[in-house]
Amino acid sequence: MAHVSETHPHFHFRPWNVGRWILWSLFAIVLAVAPLLWTSSLAQTMLSQIGIAIIVCLAYNMLLGQGGMLSFGHAVYSGLGSFLAVHTLNMVADGRLWLPVSLVPLVGGLAGLFFAALLGYVTTKKAGTTFAMITLGIGELVWSMSLMLPEFFGGEGGITTNRVVGQPFMGITFGPQIQVYYLIAIYCFVCTAAMFAFTRTPLGRILNAVRDNPERVEFIGYNTQRVRYVAFMISGFFAGIAGGLATLNFEIVTAEVVGAARSGAYLLFVFLGGATFFFGPIIGAVLMVIALVLLSELTKAWLLYLGLVFVFMVMYAPGGIASLIMMNLRVAAFGKLRKLWTAYLALGGTALVVLVGAGAMIEMVYHLQLNPALGPKLTFMGAPLDAHGFDSWFGAVFVMLTGLAMFELVRREFKRQWDQVQEEIELEIKRREAL
């Protein structure tokens, strides 16, 4: 039998992922059009903060979601990036350094990379709970140093700067907020694309393997500590870029940016958004800005509400909001979502009733504790309440208990319908496989 050697090269056709192109195009369009739809100064400031939060939450999720590394001190790298960026910007303003303002966030990124390389080598020696405790200790150490070294950290007042330095380029001075927003939007899109590309690299895949089964990864010849270390440095780089952008946006950096509260916010909202999905931290970033900017202004009990939401998400939706979206997309793909929309409306309505009753009680308690000089009268959702009156408390308790009873009945019916839909989907999958 003759051996035929083939000299012509093989060409393999790989079709474009049209859906992915559409999603990325929509993401770019949203970033470009958003400030044109919401033109107020508050809206543009919030949009700028959302862009920064998207970068830092995705950077944090590189550790938590992709690498399984629970960090309690990741604000160290975004915060130190902010401090290096503000010092650099002040040097540019004094004429001691020439650097375009648009490149200052990269200084923050390099600072985050440097400190992640310095501290991460020790941190990533361990994994699991030990890693989390080391990151917590390093975070507290850096925060305490922020009060001990006022020459670098600026003490309790922080360090201020002015982003309008140098000669304008094509009329761009970064004085107006809209110009700062578009700079943040460009960085946000590029960093998001880069971090998504990282998930498709061999390093990103082996990082997932280290998360799922580090023993097997070691067995096939990879150094798991080295993989965690490299991922830690890359995450620190992007976190530092977010810190540099925050410096340009706020023009002030304080010790709060390296504190445990900031690190806890990253963890909480990445988890709420959905750490196991790439777009989950983007949802978490939007929620973080809404909670820290809007919700904190609406009520003094916003931390309590946030804690309750976190507890319920851990109990009933540990995959975050992204997992709920993906589960319903699966149902919609099989054409079964129309069977559940009435149950969703019932769940939302009864949950709203529970929130109204519980919220009225919470607001009355907070009013009595924090505003006793203003008297017992207050307004909640347009309704007058008397924190000392029996009628207000009875009504709030009655509404909450009624809502709870209705919610439980609706939840049981929804569970029955949901299980039935899932069985139908499994049968449809088996039918298609048999064809």
N, C-alpha and C positions, 0 to 999 in steps of 0.2 A: 504494500500500500504506500503510495507516494506521499511524501510530506510536502505540503504546499505552504510556503512562507508568504505571508501577506505583507506587502510593503506599503500599502496605502494607509494613511492614518484614519482612525475612527473619529467620527464626529457625532456627538450626542446632543440632541436638542433638549434644552431645558426651558420650558415655557415660563414667562414672567408670572410672578405672583401678583395678579391684578388687584386682588383684595388688599394686599399689603400696600401697594402703591396708592390705592384710594385712601386708605386710612392715614398714611403719612401725609398725603396731600391735604386731607381734611384737617389734620393737626396743624399744618403750616398755615392754612387759610384761617383757622380759628385764632391762631396767634397774631396774624396780620390784621384781622378784621375786628377783634374784640375791643380795642380802644376806640374804634370808630363808632361802635354801637353804644358803649358805656363811656360817655365823654366827661363825666364829673371827675373832679380831682380825687375824691374818695375811691371811685371805681378804678381809676388808672393806678392809684397807689396799691389797691388790692390786687389788681392784675399783675403788677410788678412783683408783689410779694408771692403770688401764686407761681410765677415763673421761677423765682428763686427756690421756693419750696419744692417744686417738681424736681429740680436738679438734686437737691440735698436728700430728698426722700428716696429717689432712685439710687443715689449713691449709698445710702444706708441699707437699702434693700439688697444691694450687691452682697452685703454681709449676711443679713438676716434671712432673706428669702432664697437667695441663690447659693449661699455658702453655709447656711445653718448656724451662723455665728451671732449669738445674742449679745449685742454691745450696749452697755449703759453709759458710754462716754464718747459717743461719736461727735458730739458738739465740740469736742476739743479741736478737731481738725477743721471744721468749718469756722469755728471761732478764731483759732490762731491764723487761719487764712484771712479773716477779716482784719485782724490786728496788723499783719504784715502788709496787707493792702492799704490800710489807712496810713501807715508810716510811709509807704512808697508814694502815695498820693500827696502827702505833705512835703516830701522831698522834691517831688515834681513842682509843687507850688512855690517852694523856696528857691528853685533854680538849681538845686544840687544834683538833679537827675533829669534826663530827658526820656520821657516815655509817653506815648499816647494814652489818653484816659481809657480808651476802649480796650487796652491790653492790661490794665490794672487787675481785672479778675484773674488773668493767667498768673499773675504774681501770687494771688491768693491760692491758686491751684498748685503752684510749685511749692508754696509754703506747706499746704496740706500734705503734699507728697513727701516733703522732707520729714515732717514730724511723724507721718504715718510710717515711714521707713525707719525712723529712729525709735519710736515707741512700739511699733507693730512687731518688730523682731522679737521683743520680749513677750508681747501680748499673745502672739499666735503660737508660742511654744506649747500652749495648752488649748484645749477645746472644751466645749460644753459649759458647765456651770463655772469651772475654774476660769475660763476665758471671760465670762461675763463679770465675775468678781474682780478680775484684774483690770478690765476696762472701767469698772466703777471706781476702783481705787485711783487709777490714773486720772480720771475725770475730776475727782475730788482734789487730787494733788495739784492739777493745773489751775483749778478754780481758786484754791487757797493761795497759789502763787500770784494770782491776779491782784490780790490785796497786799502781797508782800513786795511786789516789784512795780511800784507806781510809775517808774520811769518808762517802762514798756507798756504796761496795761492802762496807765492813766488814772489809777486809783478808782474811787467810787464814782467820780464824774465821767470817767471814760476819756476817749480821745475824739475830738471833732476834726472835721476836714471840710474842704470845699472842692466839689467835683468840677467846677467851672474853672479850669486852668488851661494855660497854653492858648495857642491861636485856634480860632474856629476852623473846622474842616468842612467845606461845602455848606457853611451855615450851621453846622452842628456844634453846639457848645455843651450839651448835656445839662443845660440849665432847666429847660422845660421837662416836666415829668414824662411827656409822651416820647421824647428822645431817649430818656433812660429806659423806658419800657421796651422800645424796639431793640435796644442793645441787649436787654435781658432776654427778649424773645428770641433773638438770634442765638445767643449762648444756650438758651433752653432747648431750642430745636437741635442744634449741633450736638450738645451733650447727651440729649435723649437718644439721638440716632447712634452716637458712639457707644453708649451703654447697652443699647439693644444689640448692636453689632457684636459687642463683647459676649453676650449670651450665646451667640452662634459660633464662637471660636472654639478650638479645642480646649483652651484654658477654661473658658466658661463652662464647657461640658464636663470637664474633669472636676471643676469646682462643685457642680451639682452632684457628681459621684462622691466627692469627699463629704458632702452634706448627708447623703443617703447611706453610704457604706464605706467609712474610712478604712476599715480593716481590709476589705477587698482591694481598695485602691493601693494600699501599701503592699499587698501581696503581688500585684501585677507590676510593681516597680516604681511607683510614683511616691515622692516625698510629700505627704499631706501638709506638713508644716510649711513647706515652701509654697505650695499652692495657696494656702490660706494667707501667707505673708504677701504674695504678689497681689492677690485680690484685695487685701487690706490697703496696700499702697495705692492701687487704682481707685478704690473707693475714697481714700483720703484726698486724692487729687481732685476728683469731682466735687467733693464736699468743700474743699478749699476754694474752688471756682464759685460755688454758691456763696461762700463767705465774702469773697471779693465783690460780687455783685451786690450783696447786702450793704457793703460799705458805700458803694456808689449811690445806692437807693436812699439810705438813711443819713449819710454823711456824719455818722457818729457810731462809735463802737464802745461798748461797755463790757464789764466783766460778766454780765448776764449771758453773753453769747457762748461762753464756755461752761456754763453752769449745768447742774444735773437736770434742772427743769427743761432746758432746751433739748438735752439728750432724751429725756423721757417723752417729750412731745414727738420727736422723730419716731421713737418706738411705737407709741400709742397710735399715731395716725397712719403709719405704714401698716400696722396690724389691722386697723379698721378698714383701710382701703383694700387690703388683700395682698399679703406678702408672697403668696405662691404664684402670683400672676405678674407679668411685667407692667401692665397698666394699673395694677392695684395701687402702688405708691402715688401715681398721678391723681387718682381719686382721693387718696389720703391727704395729699398736699392741698387740694382745693378745700377739703373739709377743715384742715388745720388753719388756713387763713380765715375761713368763715368763722370758725370758733373763736380764734384769738382776736379777731377784729370786730366782728358783728355781734356774736353771741355774748362776748364779755361786756359789750356796751348795753345790751338789752336787759341783762339781769346779773346781779351779784352772785347768784347761785349757779353760774354757768359751769364751774368746775364739778359741782355735784351732778348736774345733768350729764356732763361729759363722762363722768365716772360710771353713771348708771348705764349709759349707752355702751360703754366699753364692756361692762359686766354682761349685759344681755348679748352682745356680739360674741363674747367668748363662750357663753353657754349655748347659744342657738345657731350661730353662724361663724365658727372659728376660722373659716376661709376668707372672711371679710366680705365687703360689698362686691368685690370682683367675682367671688365664687357664686354669689347669688345671681349676678348678671349672667355668668356663663351657664349656670344650671337652667335658667329661663331661656337662654338662647338655644340650648339643646332641645328644650320642650317646643320652642317656636319652630325650630328646624323640622320637626316632625308634624307640625300643624296642630299641636295639641294645646297651644296657649289659650285659645278662645274658650276652652272648657274651664279655665281657672280664673278668668278676669273678674268674674263676679265675686269669687272667693277672696281675691286680692282686695277688691273694694271693701268687702265686709271686714277683712282683717285691718285694713288701714283705718276705716271708720271707727271700729271699736277701740283700736289702739289710741286713736286721737282722743276718744272719750276718757280713757284711762289717764292719758297725759294731762288733760285739762284738769281733772280732779286732783291728781298728784301734784301738778304744778301749782295749783291754787294753795294747797297746804304748804308746800315748800316756800312759796313767796311770802305767805303770812308769817311763817317761822322766821325767815330771814329779815322781814320787816320789823318784827318785834325785837330781834336781837341786834340789828345794825342801825335801825332808824327809830329808836323809841321816842326821840324828841319830836318827830313829825306826827305823832299820834297814831292811833290804830287804823286809820283809814288808808286804803290803797286801792289802786286800780290794776286789775289783771285781765288782759285780753279784752279791754273795754268794759269790763264788769266791775262795779264798785264792791269792795270787800271790807269787812270790819274784822280785824285780827282779834278783837276782844269779844266779838259777837258769836253767840251760839249758832245762829242761822248760817253764817258763812262757813263755819267749820262743819256743821251737819251737812250742808249742801255739797261741800268739797268731798267729804267722805262718802256721801251717797253716790255722787257722780263717779268716783273712782271705783267703788265696789260694784256698781252696776256695770261699768265698763269692763271690769275684770271678769265678771260672770259672762257677759256677752262675748268677750274675747275668747274665753275658754271654749264656749260652745262653737264659735266660728272656727277656732283653731282645730278642733277635733274633726269638723266637717271638711276643712281644708286638707288635713292630713289624709283623710280617706280619699278625697279626690286626687290628691297628689300621688298617693301610692297606686291608685288605679291607672293614672296617666303613665307612670313609670313602667308598670306592667305592660301596658299597651305598646310603649316604646320598645321594650325588650322583645316582645313578640314580633314587632315590625322589623327589628334588626335581625332576628333569627330567620324571618321569612325572606329578607333580602339576601342573607348569606346562603340560603338554600337554593336560590335561583341560579 
